[in-house]
Amino acid sequence: MNDSNHPFDGDHLHEECGVFGVFGHTDSAAMTALGLHALQHRGQEAAGIVSSDGHHFYSHRALGLVGDNFNSADIIGKLKGRVAVGHNRYSTTGDTLLRNVQPLFGDFSFGGLAVAHNGNLTNAMTLRKQLIDIGCLFQSTSDTEVIVHLIALSKQTTVEDRLFDALSRVEGAYSLVIMANDMLIGVRDPLGVRPLVLGQIGDTLLLASETCALDIVGAKYVRDVEPGEIVIITSEGMRSVKPFAPVQRRFCIFEYVYFSRPDSISEGRNVYETRQKIGAELAREAHVDADVVVPVPDSGIPAAIGYAKASRIPFELGIIRNHYVGRTFIEPSDHVRHLGVKLKHNGNRAVLEGKRVILVDDSIVRGTTSKKIVAMVREAGAAKVHMRIASPPTTHSCFYGVDTPTRDQLLAANNTIDAMAKLIGVDSLAFVSINGMYKAVADISRNPGAPQFCDACFSGDYPIPLTDCNGANERQKDLFSEFSEV
């Protein structure tokens, strides 16, 4: 990850983007801006909106937060039309370039087309080389642009047939929101790894990464777009096609652990309630005598509530978060850099002093942040510190649209749990088991031969081929990361 300037985010995986689309509303661009605002947690590096009045396309793309770039009537007023698509981007490769900001737009023989993409194509580098060899010129390092070129090269006649022709050549996890001259299209990959939901307000239909984005515009959640489904929305209504061969769905289970906003409904499950259930399961699996259960804010709060209820140990806000901190300043010395951790959180001595504390967080990635949190809690007077994690150990990198470190940087990939506890500085450390997580999320046991979710970051069981990565040398792997998009 490239967020080392964020003092408490280094131990969280980052979903790389959010997508949103509106068909049939006079305020389509304004609604899209609101939807992207609700999806800001899925990407903070850049945002873009493309709209259409059926004849012309209008675009505004910028680096930074939605609220900083779509905050004036002048900007929204220039995005004309009753159809719009939007995108939030989380950068995986250091510098965020404007040329990589989505939606990507192209002029085709049939007219204009804009694409917003959440996920990652695992054969993007292979396809890109093939396309360059036949003369295609790429303007970005985005794997989304591969889809644009494949649509352009297709010999099919209709937009939807060109799209299916293009997608039949790609591998990976993706949710797409696409706007053509007179239609809005939503797509999920055949395994349904990445989320996409359908909403409605009056006669207006919407597509979004999460239901919280529908709530902000007053839209009703209709249903999830199914894995392998293409929904085509026009002035005549919506129709659905499923051109892919059916396969077992493998929705990303980490959406329930961290990525989705707690107030969203994901695959029919309330995310907040699900996180509480994971916390309760964690308490049953890894009980320890203590005085207080303390969440690492904000992501650890629902699981900590569930843990506290199940263990009958009081829940307390032992760490207070400062909500007015953005990207940390560049610290001039090691001393000030060490103090920077308290810019975002501070130990609540009134709760922690003299207490045996259970710290609950959603995950541990590198472990550097957890170490700082534990030190801060001890400085506030905690007598004992036990850490409980509401997901299994993160032992493998994700290649399906999530920003993760290489495996040599993942703490759990290189250490036993006892060794991790010693490195972090806790009296004990425990993770929910993978079966415990499945039980809490879906009341099932994991099927090792055919897992019901994508849990590759915990199990190493990758459901989609890693074409670009397998057998690649280190430079090729760097390029693979570079072409892994949003």
URJO-V315354 format. One record per backbone hydrogen bond with DSSP energy under -0.5 kcal/mol. CO is the residue of the C=O (numbers start at 1). NH is the residue of the N-H. If there is no record, write none. Layout:
co:CO nh:NH
co:CO nh:NH
This chain:
co:3 nh:6
co:5 nh:7
co:5 nh:328
co:6 nh:9
co:6 nh:10
co:9 nh:12
co:10 nh:366
co:13 nh:15
co:14 nh:403
co:16 nh:90
co:18 nh:88
co:19 nh:209
co:20 nh:86
co:21 nh:207
co:22 nh:84
co:23 nh:205
co:25 nh:28
co:27 nh:31
co:28 nh:32
co:29 nh:33
co:30 nh:34
co:31 nh:35
co:32 nh:36
co:33 nh:37
co:34 nh:38
co:35 nh:39
co:37 nh:40
co:39 nh:42
co:40 nh:43
co:45 nh:64
co:46 nh:89
co:47 nh:62
co:48 nh:87
co:49 nh:60
co:50 nh:85
co:51 nh:58
co:52 nh:82
co:52 nh:83
co:56 nh:53
co:58 nh:51
co:60 nh:49
co:62 nh:47
co:65 nh:68
co:65 nh:69
co:66 nh:69
co:66 nh:70
co:72 nh:76
co:73 nh:77
co:74 nh:78
co:75 nh:78
co:75 nh:79
co:76 nh:79
co:78 nh:80
co:81 nh:28
co:82 nh:24
co:82 nh:25
co:83 nh:52
co:84 nh:22
co:85 nh:50
co:86 nh:20
co:87 nh:48
co:88 nh:18
co:89 nh:45
co:89 nh:46
co:89 nh:91
co:93 nh:95
co:95 nh:97
co:97 nh:100
co:98 nh:101
co:104 nh:115
co:106 nh:108
co:106 nh:113
co:108 nh:111
co:111 nh:108
co:112 nh:181
co:113 nh:106
co:114 nh:179
co:115 nh:103
co:115 nh:104
co:116 nh:177
co:118 nh:175
co:120 nh:122
co:120 nh:173
co:121 nh:124
co:122 nh:468
co:123 nh:127
co:124 nh:128
co:125 nh:129
co:126 nh:130
co:127 nh:131
co:128 nh:132
co:129 nh:133
co:130 nh:134
co:131 nh:136
co:132 nh:135
co:136 nh:138
co:142 nh:145
co:143 nh:146
co:143 nh:147
co:144 nh:147
co:144 nh:148
co:145 nh:149
co:146 nh:150
co:147 nh:151
co:148 nh:152
co:149 nh:153
co:150 nh:154
co:151 nh:154
co:158 nh:162
co:159 nh:163
co:160 nh:164
co:161 nh:165
co:162 nh:166
co:163 nh:167
co:164 nh:168
co:166 nh:169
co:167 nh:170
co:171 nh:122
co:171 nh:123
co:173 nh:120
co:174 nh:189
co:175 nh:118
co:176 nh:187
co:177 nh:116
co:178 nh:185
co:179 nh:114
co:180 nh:183
co:183 nh:180
co:184 nh:233
co:185 nh:178
co:186 nh:231
co:187 nh:176
co:188 nh:228
co:189 nh:192
co:189 nh:228
co:191 nh:250
co:193 nh:252
co:196 nh:225
co:197 nh:208
co:198 nh:222
co:198 nh:223
co:199 nh:206
co:200 nh:220
co:201 nh:204
co:204 nh:201
co:205 nh:23
co:206 nh:199
co:207 nh:21
co:208 nh:197
co:210 nh:213
co:211 nh:214
co:211 nh:215
co:212 nh:216
co:214 nh:217
co:214 nh:219
co:215 nh:218
co:220 nh:200
co:220 nh:222
co:223 nh:198
co:226 nh:229
co:228 nh:244
co:229 nh:188
co:230 nh:241
co:231 nh:186
co:231 nh:233
co:232 nh:234
co:232 nh:239
co:233 nh:184
co:234 nh:237
co:237 nh:234
co:239 nh:232
co:241 nh:230
co:251 nh:454
co:252 nh:255
co:253 nh:256
co:253 nh:257
co:254 nh:258
co:254 nh:259
co:255 nh:260
co:261 nh:264
co:262 nh:272
co:264 nh:266
co:264 nh:271
co:265 nh:267
co:266 nh:269
co:269 nh:266
co:270 nh:274
co:271 nh:275
co:272 nh:276
co:273 nh:277
co:274 nh:278
co:275 nh:279
co:276 nh:280
co:277 nh:281
co:278 nh:282
co:279 nh:283
co:280 nh:284
co:281 nh:285
co:282 nh:286
co:292 nh:294
co:292 nh:358
co:293 nh:316
co:294 nh:360
co:295 nh:297
co:296 nh:300
co:298 nh:301
co:300 nh:304
co:301 nh:305
co:302 nh:306
co:303 nh:307
co:304 nh:308
co:305 nh:309
co:306 nh:310
co:307 nh:311
co:308 nh:312
co:308 nh:313
co:314 nh:293
co:316 nh:295
co:316 nh:318
co:318 nh:348
co:320 nh:346
co:321 nh:323
co:322 nh:325
co:324 nh:326
co:329 nh:331
co:333 nh:337
co:334 nh:338
co:335 nh:339
co:336 nh:340
co:338 nh:341
co:339 nh:342
co:340 nh:343
co:341 nh:344
co:341 nh:345
co:344 nh:322
co:346 nh:320
co:347 nh:349
co:348 nh:351
co:348 nh:352
co:349 nh:353
co:352 nh:355
co:355 nh:357
co:355 nh:383
co:355 nh:384
co:356 nh:291
co:356 nh:292
co:357 nh:359
co:357 nh:386
co:358 nh:294
co:359 nh:388
co:360 nh:296
co:361 nh:390
co:364 nh:394
co:365 nh:411
co:367 nh:371
co:368 nh:372
co:369 nh:373
co:370 nh:374
co:371 nh:375
co:372 nh:376
co:373 nh:377
co:374 nh:378
co:375 nh:379
co:376 nh:380
co:377 nh:382
co:378 nh:381
co:381 nh:354
co:384 nh:357
co:385 nh:427
co:385 nh:428
co:386 nh:359
co:387 nh:430
co:388 nh:361
co:389 nh:391
co:389 nh:432
co:391 nh:432
co:393 nh:395
co:394 nh:412
co:401 nh:16
co:402 nh:404
co:403 nh:14
co:406 nh:409
co:407 nh:410
co:409 nh:411
co:410 nh:413
co:410 nh:414
co:411 nh:414
co:411 nh:415
co:416 nh:420
co:417 nh:421
co:418 nh:422
co:419 nh:423
co:420 nh:424
co:421 nh:425
co:421 nh:426
co:428 nh:387
co:430 nh:389
co:433 nh:437
co:434 nh:438
co:435 nh:439
co:436 nh:440
co:437 nh:441
co:438 nh:442
co:438 nh:443
co:438 nh:444
co:439 nh:443
co:446 nh:448
co:447 nh:450
co:452 nh:251
co:453 nh:455
co:454 nh:253
co:455 nh:458
co:455 nh:459
co:456 nh:460
co:457 nh:395
co:457 nh:396
co:460 nh:462
co:461 nh:463
co:465 nh:467
co:466 nh:469
co:466 nh:470
co:469 nh:472
co:473 nh:477
co:474 nh:478
co:475 nh:479
co:476 nh:480
co:477 nh:481
co:478 nh:482
co:479 nh:483
co:480 nh:484
co:481 nh:484
co:483 nh:143
co:483 nh:485
